[in-house]
Amino acid sequence: MHLGIIGSGHIGATVGKLWAKAGHSVLFSSRNPEQLAELVKVAGPNTHAGSIQEATEFGEVVLLAVPWDGVEEALAAAKLRNGAIVIDTTNQFSAGSLQVFPGGISALEFNARRAKGARVVKAYNTLTSGFLAKVAGRSGQQRVAMPYAGEDAQAKQVVARLISESGFDPFDVGGWSEAHFIEPPRRPGAFYGEEWQLDTARAVLGRLTGYQEKE
Ligand SMILES: NC(=O)c1ccc[n+]([C@@H]2O[C@H](COP(=O)([O-])OP(=O)(O)OC[C@H]3O[C@@H](n4cnc5c(N)ncnc54)[C@H](OP(=O)(O)O)[C@@H]3O)[C@@H](O)[C@H]2O)c1
């Protein structure tokens, strides 16, 4: 596939390199694309660098990997097509503090509403980039589960395949409401900041949704 990366820092560079290794064509973008020469050299011949809008035009799927406070500006520069598939890796830390949204909606829902018309799936946000790079591609019982959430079934199918090809077991936690389970704050026994394998991830989700129903 053709994949565009918006924000080629810790998480964008890491995921882009995993996708390139899996054989995809990746366009890393930056507000200063000339500064990405080293990344492109390391990531390999099926990668190149460009502007944020070029990443959107190139990508059948776009990875949004900018700091929370840069999301608005990045989305404006991206000019997403209607129906574009966007993987949202962001966590809602603004100037170091955790954001809470009106109505208690998830950060995924907040971003999906401002990325008007795009089909946003949240993934690659629960574990650090260094950890992801280290554990990608593990096999058998050691393979790491990657939780994801979103409202559009078809977009989620595409994202699940990309998660799998990047070396993790895709694990669907649900839609906008369930995205809370994969977002900060870190709650021991939930998904954000925790490593799970597929079987334990299923048990965790059962416990979290069961707990929610009793409330
Ligand atoms: N770091 C992790 O381990 C990790 C793990 C999971 C999720 N996340 C989440 O992923 C997102 C990115 O984190 P990161 O650690 O990868 O950040 P990072 O290393 O600082 O890289 C983010 C990139 O975003 C670009 N950027 C910054 N402000 C921008 C703006 N206003 N408009 C457009 N582009 C902008 C910058 O690229 P240019 O200056 O080149 O344009 C920068 O290289 C965050 O929301 C974070 O919460 C991070």
The ligand as a Gaussian input file, in Angstrom:
#p B3LYP/6-31G(d) Opt

LIG

0 1
 N        6.748000       8.859000      21.686000
 C        6.050000       7.759000      21.958000
 O        6.607000       6.748000      22.411000
 C        4.559000       7.723000      21.686000
 C        3.889000       6.494000      21.810000
 C        2.522000       6.438000      21.522000
 C        1.846000       7.577000      21.146000
 N        2.512000       8.769000      21.063000
 C        1.749000       9.944000      20.648000
 O        2.116000      10.177000      19.301000
 C        2.138000      11.582000      19.026000
 C        3.527000      11.949000      18.535000
 O        4.456000      11.721000      19.576000
 P        6.021000      11.647000      19.265000
 O        6.656000      11.302000      20.552000
 O        6.290000      10.817000      18.071000
 O        6.329000      13.174000      18.947000
 P        7.659000      13.797000      18.346000
 O        8.782000      12.831000      18.422000
 O        7.796000      15.134000      18.957000
 O        7.326000      13.966000      16.801000
 C        6.177000      14.584000      16.376000
 C        6.405000      15.260000      15.033000
 O        5.247000      16.042000      14.803000
 C        5.608000      17.161000      14.009000
 N        4.864000      18.330000      14.501000
 C        4.981000      18.937000      15.698000
 N        4.119000      19.974000      15.782000
 C        3.458000      19.993000      14.601000
 C        2.453000      20.846000      14.067000
 N        1.963000      21.892000      14.787000
 N        1.987000      20.606000      12.813000
 C        2.497000      19.583000      12.093000
 N        3.470000      18.743000      12.538000
 C        3.924000      18.959000      13.780000
 C        7.111000      17.376000      14.167000
 O        7.658000      17.257000      12.873000
 P        8.307000      18.466000      12.046000
 O        8.833000      19.462000      13.056000
 O        9.351000      17.782000      11.282000
 O        7.207000      19.003000      11.203000
 C        7.595000      16.200000      15.026000
 O        8.700000      15.512000      14.501000
 C        1.784000      12.272000      20.340000
 O        0.449000      12.664000      20.319000
 C        2.034000      11.219000      21.403000
 O        1.172000      11.379000      22.521000
 C        3.842000       8.860000      21.309000

